[in-house]
Amino acid sequence: MKSFEYVITDPVGIHARPAGVMAKEVKTYKSIVTISKGEKSADARKLMALMGMGIKKDDTVTVTIEGEDEEEVAVKLEQFFKDNF
């Protein structure tokens, strides 16, 4: 299992367009990706679940990756978060 924390810097938080791109990309991985904020968590493949978390600017999220390609996925997702959120 791999995980990393990220503080959202985008002024509107996690919003539909990049979240949709991320959900589509995560579906191509073998690993399971979970996004958590506080007590809430969501499968990163499910756009509506992500949007329902209400993640805003300056919120800290934890991204957890479990599976056979977790090393590669962790690197890709960390860069995706830096580029989009």
C-alpha positions in Angstrom: 0.0 0.0 0.0 1.2 3.5 -0.9 -0.2 6.8 0.2 0.5 10.5 0.2 -1.1 13.6 1.6 -1.8 16.7 -0.5 -3.1 20.1 0.4 -5.5 21.4 -2.3 -4.3 24.7 -3.7 -6.9 25.2 -6.5 -9.2 28.1 -5.5 -12.4 26.0 -6.2 -11.0 22.7 -4.6 -11.6 19.4 -6.4 -14.0 20.3 -9.2 -15.7 18.4 -12.0 -13.4 18.7 -14.9 -10.1 17.5 -13.3 -11.9 15.1 -11.1 -13.6 13.5 -14.1 -10.2 13.2 -15.9 -8.7 11.6 -12.8 -11.7 9.1 -12.4 -11.3 8.1 -16.0 -7.6 7.6 -15.7 -7.8 5.7 -12.4 -10.2 3.2 -14.1 -7.3 2.1 -16.3 -5.1 1.1 -13.3 -5.1 -2.3 -11.6 -4.8 -0.7 -8.2 -7.6 0.6 -6.0 -7.3 4.3 -5.4 -9.1 5.9 -2.4 -9.3 9.6 -1.6 -9.9 10.5 2.1 -10.6 13.8 3.9 -11.2 13.5 7.7 -13.8 10.7 8.2 -15.0 10.7 4.6 -13.5 8.6 1.8 -14.4 7.8 -1.8 -13.3 5.5 -4.5 -11.4 7.7 -7.0 -13.1 5.9 -9.9 -16.5 7.4 -8.8 -16.8 11.0 -9.9 -20.0 11.7 -7.9 -18.6 10.2 -4.7 -15.5 12.5 -5.1 -17.7 15.5 -5.8 -19.9 14.7 -2.8 -16.9 15.0 -0.4 -16.9 18.8 -0.9 -13.1 19.1 -0.9 -12.2 22.8 -0.9 -9.0 24.9 -1.1 -6.6 24.3 1.8 -8.2 20.9 2.6 -5.7 18.1 3.2 -6.6 14.9 1.4 -5.0 11.5 1.7 -4.6 9.4 -1.4 -4.2 5.6 -0.8 -3.2 3.2 -3.6 -3.4 -0.6 -3.2 -2.6 -3.1 -5.8 0.1 -4.6 -8.1 0.9 -1.3 -9.9 0.7 0.9 -6.8 4.3 2.3 -7.1 3.7 3.6 -10.7 0.2 4.8 -9.9 1.4 6.7 -6.8 4.0 8.7 -8.8 1.5 9.5 -11.6 -1.3 10.6 -9.2 1.0 12.7 -7.0 2.0 14.6 -10.2 -1.6 14.8 -11.3 -2.6 16.4 -8.0 0.3 19.0 -8.3 -0.7 19.8 -11.9 -4.5 20.0 -11.3 -5.5 20.6 -7.7 
